[in-house]
Amino acid sequence: MLLYCGKRGLSARTLKQGGHRDFLQSRHPMSNAPNRVLSLTDCVAIIVGLVIGTGIFSFPAFVAGTLGDANAILMVWLAGGVVSVIGALCYAELATAYPSAGGEYHFLHRAYGPNVSFMFAWARLTVIQSGSIALFAYIFGDYATQLLPLGPFSSAVYAALIIIVLTGLNLAGVRQTKTFQNILFVATLIGLGVLILAGLTSGAAPPPAAEPPPPVTMASIGGAMLLVLLTFGGWNEAAYISAEVKDPNRNMVRALLIGIAVITALYVAVNFAYLSVLGPAGMAASKTIAADVMRAAFGDAGAVVITFVVLFLIIDNTNITLFTGARTAFALGHDFAMFRFLAQWDTVRGVPTRGVMFQGAVALVIVAAGAFARSGVQTVVDFLQPVFWLFFFLTGVSLFVLRFRDPGAPRPFRVPLYPVTPALFCLTGAYMLYNSLAFTGRGALAGVVVLVVGLPVLLLARRSSRTA
């Protein structure tokens, strides 16, 4: 069976021999293999930057309201780290066996062919990445406006400015981007450390609960885990830097495991600090949970400090989402002539130039439309979760598919306890997909609509690839 890739078909045999990457290099001299410039420290900083964001300042309140028990709250955050480690082991095998700037797009392409991978790229380009960038930018605008308002459209102005600045930074080169990311990584750790210290040393006693907490049930655990795993979401984006990592056979799995361990420790410690000051009932009732803890420890000045921490985290998230999203656009451009304009890699700066510009432009369009300006966190959860978990599940299954179809491929890292470990990952993905559909209800239809709109675009892309 032929898989259409640009102007000519690429056979399954060629793919088996690692031809996808060699084919791209021979066809596109401008887009030679990305340079391996990212160290283990760089990768850990990127992973932590991808994961730790505004979610840790909002979702713990929802988790506390769902569970109501301090021990259960801490356990689900620890469980989120365990589930993430299981998934990371699976991604480490895929990323070291098939390193590519296309990340999950590349895995899905090899396992299922161009149709599924195109739909994944479509979802990332139009909603998952671009929407996330716009959302982060608007949150940045809301927080920045509290410090220095710029008029009636202050949030939108700040949102557009941060996208433009970070797009320019990414265009400047991968070295500049990773240096900036490392600085943000240190600032993030310091900020979270201050928050944890504030919670542990404030001396404030948690207020007594007005009524007994509801019993912890499987349904409440499922709802809580949906939010916990959303807060852990992002480590999978490390797949998009697999072609740029030094010594990837060792560093990919090490970076994933170290990064998730750091994130889990921070998340559990932050929630312990929240519980120490506010208790489960206070957490559930708080709309600005981190500011409330900092205010209890340091007064109003503490709330201002945490605002700056949140700003650093949002910049961190926006920057790295731009970084990884552009690499999906680059990979898509190679496989479909309709998107060939995206298939450009500047080997001097180590940047998929047009992918970066395209990703930034789409995000600016969303900001201009004001799509997420007043929608709230829950709307974004409803919109993004089902699509995300669908392709997350398919990526897990692709490990089984590629082991079966491509048994001779070198696998520098093999997931331990195969097939149990990837089976657990797939079951988790399926459960969370079901949970997201049940939890979001009608909100999930928006993601389905996006996928349906992508179908005619896929037909046009396939037709243009055949005739180009």
ROSETI-734234 format. One record per residue (C-alpha): residue in three letters; x, y, z. Coordinates in steps of 0.02 Angstrom, whole numbers, padded with zeros to 5 digits. Layout:
BEGIN
+------+--------+--------+--------+
: code :      X :      Y :      Z :
+------+--------+--------+--------+
:  ALA :      X :      Y :      Z :
...
+------+--------+--------+--------+
END
This chain:
BEGIN
+------+--------+--------+--------+
: code :      X :      Y :      Z :
+------+--------+--------+--------+
:  MET :  00000 :  00000 :  00000 :
:  LEU :  00066 :  00172 : -00047 :
:  LEU :  00062 :  00318 :  00073 :
:  TYR :  00057 :  00483 : -00019 :
:  CYS :  00200 :  00593 :  00035 :
:  GLY :  00221 :  00753 : -00062 :
:  LYS :  00235 :  00727 : -00248 :
:  ARG :  00256 :  00539 : -00250 :
:  GLY :  00202 :  00388 : -00153 :
:  LEU :  00310 :  00322 : -00012 :
:  SER :  00299 :  00135 :  00007 :
:  ALA :  00278 :  00040 :  00169 :
:  ARG :  00444 : -00045 :  00134 :
:  THR :  00531 :  00123 :  00124 :
:  LEU :  00453 :  00173 :  00288 :
:  LYS :  00510 :  00012 :  00369 :
:  GLN :  00688 :  00050 :  00320 :
:  GLY :  00675 :  00221 :  00401 :
:  GLY :  00641 :  00299 :  00234 :
:  HIS :  00524 :  00435 :  00294 :
:  ARG :  00663 :  00538 :  00367 :
:  ASP :  00792 :  00494 :  00232 :
:  PHE :  00662 :  00533 :  00099 :
:  LEU :  00630 :  00705 :  00173 :
:  GLN :  00815 :  00744 :  00180 :
:  SER :  00846 :  00695 :  00000 :
:  ARG :  00692 :  00787 : -00066 :
:  HIS :  00712 :  00946 :  00036 :
:  PRO :  00893 :  01002 :  00058 :
:  MET :  00832 :  01159 :  00148 :
:  SER :  00751 :  01045 :  00277 :
:  ASN :  00895 :  00930 :  00320 :
:  ALA :  00882 :  00837 :  00484 :
:  PRO :  00862 :  00957 :  00629 :
:  ASN :  01021 :  00987 :  00725 :
:  ARG :  01045 :  00893 :  00888 :
:  VAL :  01076 :  01040 :  01002 :
:  LEU :  00966 :  01004 :  01154 :
:  SER :  01053 :  00936 :  01309 :
:  LEU :  00973 :  00832 :  01447 :
:  THR :  00952 :  00990 :  01551 :
:  ASP :  00871 :  01080 :  01404 :
:  CYS :  00749 :  00936 :  01381 :
:  VAL :  00701 :  00930 :  01565 :
:  ALA :  00673 :  01119 :  01564 :
:  ILE :  00564 :  01103 :  01409 :
:  ILE :  00461 :  00961 :  01483 :
:  VAL :  00435 :  01051 :  01648 :
:  GLY :  00392 :  01209 :  01551 :
:  LEU :  00268 :  01114 :  01444 :
:  VAL :  00177 :  01040 :  01593 :
:  ILE :  00179 :  01164 :  01737 :
:  GLY :  00061 :  01306 :  01697 :
:  THR : -00091 :  01398 :  01758 :
:  GLY : -00181 :  01233 :  01792 :
:  ILE : -00093 :  01210 :  01959 :
:  PHE : -00166 :  01378 :  02012 :
:  SER : -00346 :  01333 :  01968 :
:  PHE : -00381 :  01147 :  01950 :
:  PRO : -00335 :  01098 :  02130 :
:  ALA : -00491 :  01193 :  02187 :
:  PHE : -00601 :  01089 :  02071 :
:  VAL : -00514 :  00928 :  02126 :
:  ALA : -00542 :  00973 :  02309 :
:  GLY : -00724 :  01009 :  02275 :
:  THR : -00744 :  00842 :  02187 :
:  LEU : -00659 :  00735 :  02320 :
:  GLY : -00670 :  00834 :  02483 :
:  ASP : -00543 :  00725 :  02574 :
:  ALA : -00363 :  00782 :  02602 :
:  ASN : -00285 :  00609 :  02584 :
:  ALA : -00384 :  00572 :  02426 :
:  ILE : -00332 :  00740 :  02354 :
:  LEU : -00147 :  00704 :  02379 :
:  MET : -00166 :  00526 :  02314 :
:  VAL : -00244 :  00577 :  02148 :
:  TRP : -00103 :  00701 :  02116 :
:  LEU :  00023 :  00563 :  02152 :
:  ALA : -00076 :  00446 :  02039 :
:  GLY : -00066 :  00575 :  01901 :
:  GLY :  00123 :  00563 :  01909 :
:  VAL :  00117 :  00373 :  01902 :
:  VAL :  00002 :  00374 :  01749 :
:  SER :  00115 :  00502 :  01666 :
:  VAL :  00269 :  00393 :  01695 :
:  ILE :  00181 :  00244 :  01614 :
:  GLY :  00140 :  00350 :  01463 :
:  ALA :  00315 :  00425 :  01458 :
:  LEU :  00393 :  00251 :  01446 :
:  CYS :  00286 :  00214 :  01295 :
:  TYR :  00329 :  00381 :  01214 :
:  ALA :  00513 :  00352 :  01250 :
:  GLU :  00511 :  00192 :  01145 :
:  LEU :  00420 :  00277 :  01002 :
:  ALA :  00531 :  00432 :  01007 :
:  THR :  00695 :  00336 :  01009 :
:  ALA :  00640 :  00209 :  00877 :
:  TYR :  00566 :  00342 :  00762 :
:  PRO :  00644 :  00511 :  00805 :
:  SER :  00561 :  00649 :  00707 :
:  ALA :  00517 :  00833 :  00722 :
:  GLY :  00340 :  00775 :  00683 :
:  GLY :  00324 :  00686 :  00851 :
:  GLU :  00154 :  00603 :  00872 :
:  TYR :  00108 :  00650 :  00693 :
:  HIS :  00254 :  00543 :  00634 :
:  PHE :  00206 :  00395 :  00746 :
:  LEU :  00025 :  00399 :  00688 :
:  HIS :  00081 :  00416 :  00506 :
:  ARG :  00188 :  00260 :  00517 :
:  ALA :  00058 :  00159 :  00612 :
:  TYR : -00104 :  00207 :  00524 :
:  GLY : -00058 :  00300 :  00365 :
:  PRO : -00084 :  00479 :  00307 :
:  ASN : -00270 :  00497 :  00343 :
:  VAL : -00261 :  00479 :  00532 :
:  SER : -00100 :  00579 :  00545 :
:  PHE : -00176 :  00718 :  00440 :
:  MET : -00329 :  00728 :  00553 :
:  PHE : -00214 :  00737 :  00703 :
:  ALA : -00112 :  00877 :  00624 :
:  TRP : -00271 :  00967 :  00577 :
:  ALA : -00335 :  00959 :  00756 :
:  ARG : -00168 :  01022 :  00823 :
:  LEU : -00151 :  01165 :  00700 :
:  THR : -00329 :  01229 :  00712 :
:  VAL : -00376 :  01196 :  00893 :
:  ILE : -00258 :  01106 :  01011 :
:  GLN : -00098 :  01207 :  00988 :
:  SER : -00159 :  01370 :  00914 :
:  GLY : -00307 :  01376 :  01033 :
:  SER : -00193 :  01340 :  01180 :
:  ILE : -00073 :  01477 :  01127 :
:  ALA : -00216 :  01602 :  01113 :
:  LEU : -00288 :  01546 :  01279 :
:  PHE : -00121 :  01565 :  01369 :
:  ALA : -00098 :  01735 :  01288 :
:  TYR : -00268 :  01795 :  01345 :
:  ILE : -00236 :  01735 :  01523 :
:  PHE : -00071 :  01829 :  01516 :
:  GLY : -00166 :  01982 :  01458 :
:  ASP : -00291 :  01969 :  01601 :
:  TYR : -00153 :  01957 :  01731 :
:  ALA : -00045 :  02092 :  01651 :
:  THR : -00195 :  02208 :  01644 :
:  GLN : -00211 :  02196 :  01834 :
:  LEU : -00036 :  02269 :  01847 :
:  LEU : -00043 :  02394 :  01702 :
:  PRO : -00207 :  02418 :  01608 :
:  LEU : -00195 :  02476 :  01427 :
:  GLY : -00375 :  02527 :  01397 :
:  PRO : -00536 :  02434 :  01352 :
:  PHE : -00446 :  02306 :  01244 :
:  SER : -00300 :  02284 :  01363 :
:  SER : -00308 :  02093 :  01374 :
:  ALA : -00315 :  02073 :  01185 :
:  VAL : -00170 :  02195 :  01159 :
:  TYR : -00062 :  02103 :  01286 :
:  ALA : -00112 :  01936 :  01209 :
:  ALA : -00063 :  01990 :  01034 :
:  LEU :  00100 :  02066 :  01095 :
:  ILE :  00156 :  01910 :  01188 :
:  ILE :  00120 :  01800 :  01036 :
:  ILE :  00216 :  01918 :  00920 :
:  VAL :  00365 :  01930 :  01039 :
:  LEU :  00376 :  01742 :  01068 :
:  THR :  00352 :  01704 :  00883 :
:  GLY :  00498 :  01820 :  00849 :
:  LEU :  00601 :  01733 :  00983 :
:  ASN :  00567 :  01563 :  00905 :
:  LEU :  00613 :  01629 :  00733 :
:  ALA :  00778 :  01694 :  00803 :
:  GLY :  00839 :  01517 :  00830 :
:  VAL :  00828 :  01362 :  00937 :
:  ARG :  00977 :  01416 :  01044 :
:  GLN :  00894 :  01579 :  01092 :
:  THR :  00730 :  01490 :  01126 :
:  LYS :  00808 :  01356 :  01237 :
:  THR :  00910 :  01486 :  01334 :
:  PHE :  00752 :  01586 :  01368 :
:  GLN :  00662 :  01425 :  01415 :
:  ASN :  00797 :  01379 :  01540 :
:  ILE :  00782 :  01551 :  01622 :
:  LEU :  00594 :  01530 :  01636 :
:  PHE :  00622 :  01355 :  01706 :
:  VAL :  00726 :  01424 :  01849 :
:  ALA :  00601 :  01564 :  01880 :
:  THR :  00460 :  01436 :  01885 :
:  LEU :  00549 :  01329 :  02014 :
:  ILE :  00586 :  01480 :  02122 :
:  GLY :  00406 :  01541 :  02112 :
:  LEU :  00332 :  01373 :  02156 :
:  GLY :  00460 :  01354 :  02295 :
:  VAL :  00403 :  01519 :  02371 :
:  LEU :  00221 :  01462 :  02359 :
:  ILE :  00261 :  01296 :  02444 :
:  LEU :  00361 :  01384 :  02580 :
:  ALA :  00219 :  01507 :  02607 :
:  GLY :  00096 :  01366 :  02633 :
:  LEU :  00206 :  01272 :  02754 :
:  THR :  00260 :  01423 :  02859 :
:  SER :  00107 :  01536 :  02859 :
:  GLY :  00045 :  01472 :  03027 :
:  ALA : -00134 :  01490 :  02967 :
:  ALA : -00249 :  01349 :  03021 :
:  PRO : -00370 :  01279 :  02891 :
:  PRO : -00549 :  01337 :  02926 :
:  PRO : -00666 :  01200 :  02985 :
:  ALA : -00781 :  01124 :  02854 :
:  ALA : -00961 :  01184 :  02862 :
:  GLU : -01023 :  01008 :  02827 :
:  PRO : -00947 :  00835 :  02807 :
:  PRO : -00863 :  00802 :  02638 :
:  PRO : -00955 :  00690 :  02514 :
:  PRO : -00898 :  00508 :  02506 :
:  VAL : -00758 :  00470 :  02385 :
:  THR : -00827 :  00364 :  02242 :
:  MET : -00759 :  00295 :  02078 :
:  ALA : -00856 :  00430 :  01987 :
:  SER : -00779 :  00569 :  02093 :
:  ILE : -00605 :  00494 :  02070 :
:  GLY : -00634 :  00487 :  01882 :
:  GLY : -00688 :  00669 :  01877 :
:  ALA : -00540 :  00720 :  01983 :
:  MET : -00416 :  00622 :  01877 :
:  LEU : -00481 :  00709 :  01722 :
:  LEU : -00426 :  00875 :  01795 :
:  VAL : -00266 :  00805 :  01871 :
:  LEU : -00208 :  00728 :  01706 :
:  LEU : -00253 :  00888 :  01615 :
:  THR : -00137 :  00979 :  01735 :
:  PHE : -00003 :  00847 :  01698 :
:  GLY : -00035 :  00864 :  01512 :
:  GLY :  00106 :  00921 :  01401 :
:  TRP :  00248 :  00798 :  01434 :
:  ASN :  00198 :  00706 :  01274 :
:  GLU :  00254 :  00861 :  01177 :
:  ALA :  00432 :  00803 :  01210 :
:  ALA :  00408 :  00687 :  01060 :
:  TYR :  00424 :  00841 :  00948 :
:  ILE :  00602 :  00875 :  01003 :
:  SER :  00662 :  00695 :  00982 :
:  ALA :  00756 :  00739 :  00824 :
:  GLU :  00847 :  00883 :  00910 :
:  VAL :  00907 :  00795 :  01069 :
:  LYS :  01089 :  00752 :  01097 :
:  ASP :  01115 :  00565 :  01127 :
:  PRO :  00927 :  00532 :  01111 :
:  ASN :  00942 :  00345 :  01149 :
:  ARG :  00985 :  00389 :  01329 :
:  ASN :  00924 :  00566 :  01353 :
:  MET :  00743 :  00550 :  01293 :
:  VAL :  00690 :  00426 :  01426 :
:  ARG :  00798 :  00509 :  01560 :
:  ALA :  00725 :  00680 :  01520 :
:  LEU :  00547 :  00615 :  01525 :
:  LEU :  00569 :  00522 :  01690 :
:  ILE :  00666 :  00662 :  01775 :
:  GLY :  00546 :  00793 :  01712 :
:  ILE :  00390 :  00699 :  01769 :
:  ALA :  00471 :  00661 :  01938 :
:  VAL :  00506 :  00847 :  01964 :
:  ILE :  00330 :  00893 :  01911 :
:  THR :  00248 :  00763 :  02023 :
:  ALA :  00349 :  00816 :  02174 :
:  LEU :  00304 :  00999 :  02144 :
:  TYR :  00119 :  00962 :  02118 :
:  VAL :  00104 :  00856 :  02275 :
:  ALA :  00200 :  00986 :  02376 :
:  VAL :  00094 :  01130 :  02310 :
:  ASN : -00068 :  01039 :  02352 :
:  PHE :  00000 :  00998 :  02524 :
:  ALA :  00033 :  01184 :  02548 :
:  TYR : -00144 :  01226 :  02490 :
:  LEU : -00216 :  01099 :  02611 :
:  SER : -00109 :  01162 :  02755 :
:  VAL : -00179 :  01338 :  02740 :
:  LEU : -00354 :  01318 :  02668 :
:  GLY : -00404 :  01137 :  02696 :
:  PRO : -00512 :  01042 :  02570 :
:  ALA : -00665 :  01152 :  02598 :
:  GLY : -00565 :  01313 :  02584 :
:  MET : -00480 :  01251 :  02425 :
:  ALA : -00648 :  01209 :  02347 :
:  ALA : -00719 :  01380 :  02389 :
:  SER : -00567 :  01480 :  02328 :
:  LYS : -00563 :  01558 :  02155 :
:  THR : -00384 :  01620 :  02175 :
:  ILE : -00310 :  01479 :  02276 :
:  ALA : -00126 :  01524 :  02259 :
:  ALA : -00158 :  01709 :  02296 :
:  ASP : -00258 :  01661 :  02451 :
:  VAL : -00113 :  01557 :  02517 :
:  MET :  00015 :  01692 :  02479 :
:  ARG : -00097 :  01824 :  02558 :
:  ALA : -00110 :  01719 :  02716 :
:  ALA :  00080 :  01710 :  02726 :
:  PHE :  00138 :  01881 :  02664 :
:  GLY : -00015 :  01992 :  02651 :
:  ASP : -00066 :  02084 :  02492 :
:  ALA :  00116 :  02092 :  02435 :
:  GLY :  00115 :  01903 :  02426 :
:  ALA : -00033 :  01907 :  02306 :
:  VAL :  00065 :  02025 :  02192 :
:  VAL :  00216 :  01909 :  02196 :
:  ILE :  00112 :  01759 :  02144 :
:  THR :  00040 :  01862 :  02001 :
:  PHE :  00215 :  01882 :  01930 :
:  VAL :  00246 :  01696 :  01953 :
:  VAL :  00089 :  01658 :  01854 :
:  LEU :  00147 :  01778 :  01717 :
:  PHE :  00313 :  01686 :  01705 :
:  LEU :  00223 :  01521 :  01693 :
:  ILE :  00106 :  01582 :  01556 :
:  ILE :  00252 :  01649 :  01455 :
:  ASP :  00338 :  01482 :  01482 :
:  ASN :  00185 :  01385 :  01421 :
:  THR :  00155 :  01498 :  01272 :
:  ASN :  00336 :  01493 :  01216 :
:  ILE :  00354 :  01305 :  01219 :
:  THR :  00182 :  01275 :  01141 :
:  LEU :  00237 :  01384 :  00995 :
:  PHE :  00400 :  01286 :  00988 :
:  THR :  00321 :  01113 :  00976 :
:  GLY :  00168 :  01161 :  00875 :
:  ALA :  00273 :  01229 :  00733 :
:  ARG :  00354 :  01058 :  00714 :
:  THR :  00187 :  00976 :  00675 :
:  ALA :  00159 :  01103 :  00537 :
:  PHE :  00333 :  01063 :  00468 :
:  ALA :  00297 :  00876 :  00464 :
:  LEU :  00126 :  00901 :  00384 :
:  GLY :  00204 :  01006 :  00247 :
:  HIS :  00313 :  00861 :  00192 :
:  ASP :  00172 :  00738 :  00172 :
:  PHE :  00042 :  00843 :  00081 :
:  ALA :  00078 :  00956 : -00067 :
:  MET : -00065 :  01069 : -00015 :
:  PHE :  00036 :  01117 :  00140 :
:  ARG :  00208 :  01111 :  00058 :
:  PHE :  00237 :  01293 :  00102 :
:  LEU :  00259 :  01237 :  00283 :
:  ALA :  00398 :  01113 :  00243 :
:  GLN :  00547 :  01227 :  00272 :
:  TRP :  00681 :  01203 :  00403 :
:  ASP :  00816 :  01334 :  00427 :
:  THR :  00966 :  01225 :  00470 :
:  VAL :  01070 :  01374 :  00525 :
:  ARG :  00948 :  01432 :  00658 :
:  GLY :  00871 :  01260 :  00687 :
:  VAL :  00695 :  01324 :  00656 :
:  PRO :  00545 :  01267 :  00550 :
:  THR :  00526 :  01448 :  00495 :
:  ARG :  00358 :  01444 :  00407 :
:  GLY :  00286 :  01325 :  00535 :
:  VAL :  00327 :  01451 :  00672 :
:  MET :  00251 :  01595 :  00574 :
:  PHE :  00095 :  01495 :  00528 :
:  GLN :  00067 :  01440 :  00708 :
:  GLY :  00085 :  01618 :  00771 :
:  ALA : -00029 :  01686 :  00635 :
:  VAL : -00170 :  01563 :  00674 :
:  ALA : -00155 :  01605 :  00860 :
:  LEU : -00166 :  01791 :  00819 :
:  VAL : -00323 :  01761 :  00717 :
:  ILE : -00402 :  01674 :  00867 :
:  VAL : -00350 :  01817 :  00980 :
:  ALA : -00422 :  01944 :  00857 :
:  ALA : -00587 :  01851 :  00855 :
:  GLY : -00588 :  01853 :  01044 :
:  ALA : -00634 :  01669 :  01046 :
:  PHE : -00568 :  01635 :  01221 :
:  ALA : -00572 :  01811 :  01293 :
:  ARG : -00716 :  01776 :  01413 :
:  SER : -00749 :  01591 :  01392 :
:  GLY : -00673 :  01529 :  01555 :
:  VAL : -00569 :  01379 :  01600 :
:  GLN : -00710 :  01253 :  01595 :
:  THR : -00754 :  01294 :  01413 :
:  VAL : -00576 :  01258 :  01360 :
:  VAL : -00578 :  01094 :  01455 :
:  ASP : -00740 :  01044 :  01369 :
:  PHE : -00674 :  01093 :  01198 :
:  LEU : -00500 :  01017 :  01202 :
:  GLN : -00510 :  00861 :  01310 :
:  PRO : -00603 :  00734 :  01200 :
:  VAL : -00496 :  00770 :  01046 :
:  PHE : -00337 :  00763 :  01148 :
:  TRP : -00379 :  00596 :  01229 :
:  LEU : -00434 :  00518 :  01065 :
:  PHE : -00265 :  00545 :  00984 :
:  PHE : -00174 :  00507 :  01146 :
:  PHE : -00259 :  00336 :  01148 :
:  LEU : -00218 :  00307 :  00963 :
:  THR : -00035 :  00350 :  00996 :
:  GLY : -00029 :  00219 :  01134 :
:  VAL : -00104 :  00088 :  01018 :
:  SER :  00023 :  00135 :  00884 :
:  LEU :  00160 :  00058 :  00991 :
:  PHE :  00075 : -00113 :  00973 :
:  VAL :  00045 : -00083 :  00787 :
:  LEU :  00225 : -00035 :  00751 :
:  ARG :  00295 : -00179 :  00854 :
:  PHE :  00191 : -00296 :  00745 :
:  ARG :  00218 : -00213 :  00576 :
:  ASP :  00398 : -00159 :  00600 :
:  PRO :  00480 : -00292 :  00712 :
:  GLY :  00654 : -00266 :  00641 :
:  ALA :  00668 : -00080 :  00677 :
:  PRO :  00805 : -00034 :  00801 :
:  ARG :  00730 :  00008 :  00969 :
:  PRO :  00865 :  00085 :  01080 :
:  PHE :  00738 :  00091 :  01221 :
:  ARG :  00604 : -00041 :  01246 :
:  VAL :  00460 : -00007 :  01364 :
:  PRO :  00479 : -00121 :  01516 :
:  LEU :  00351 : -00257 :  01554 :
:  TYR :  00284 : -00257 :  01376 :
:  PRO :  00138 : -00280 :  01338 :
:  VAL :  00072 : -00241 :  01512 :
:  THR :  00140 : -00063 :  01523 :
:  PRO :  00074 :  00000 :  01355 :
:  ALA : -00090 : -00092 :  01385 :
:  LEU : -00112 :  00005 :  01548 :
:  PHE : -00074 :  00165 :  01453 :
:  CYS : -00203 :  00125 :  01319 :
:  LEU : -00334 :  00078 :  01448 :
:  THR : -00303 :  00241 :  01538 :
:  GLY : -00320 :  00337 :  01375 :
:  ALA : -00483 :  00248 :  01333 :
:  TYR : -00551 :  00278 :  01508 :
:  MET : -00505 :  00462 :  01503 :
:  LEU : -00583 :  00479 :  01329 :
:  TYR : -00745 :  00408 :  01396 :
:  ASN : -00730 :  00516 :  01551 :
:  SER : -00701 :  00673 :  01449 :
:  LEU : -00855 :  00639 :  01342 :
:  ALA : -00962 :  00603 :  01495 :
:  PHE : -00889 :  00750 :  01592 :
:  THR : -00901 :  00881 :  01454 :
:  GLY : -01068 :  00832 :  01377 :
:  ARG : -01116 :  00950 :  01237 :
:  GLY : -00952 :  01043 :  01249 :
:  ALA : -00866 :  00893 :  01167 :
:  LEU : -00965 :  00924 :  01007 :
:  ALA : -00853 :  01073 :  00966 :
:  GLY : -00701 :  00960 :  00950 :
:  VAL : -00800 :  00837 :  00844 :
:  VAL : -00852 :  00978 :  00728 :
:  VAL : -00670 :  01027 :  00703 :
:  LEU : -00626 :  00848 :  00654 :
:  VAL : -00774 :  00838 :  00534 :
:  VAL : -00722 :  01002 :  00451 :
:  GLY : -00550 :  00925 :  00427 :
:  LEU : -00619 :  00783 :  00319 :
:  PRO : -00653 :  00885 :  00161 :
:  VAL : -00485 :  00971 :  00186 :
:  LEU : -00406 :  00798 :  00192 :
:  LEU : -00489 :  00751 :  00027 :
:  LEU : -00423 :  00909 : -00055 :
:  ALA : -00250 :  00879 :  00017 :
:  ARG : -00247 :  00700 : -00047 :
:  ARG : -00304 :  00756 : -00219 :
:  SER : -00172 :  00892 : -00230 :
:  SER : -00038 :  00767 : -00177 :
:  ARG : -00089 :  00647 : -00317 :
:  THR : -00089 :  00781 : -00451 :
:  ALA :  00061 :  00883 : -00394 :
+------+--------+--------+--------+
END
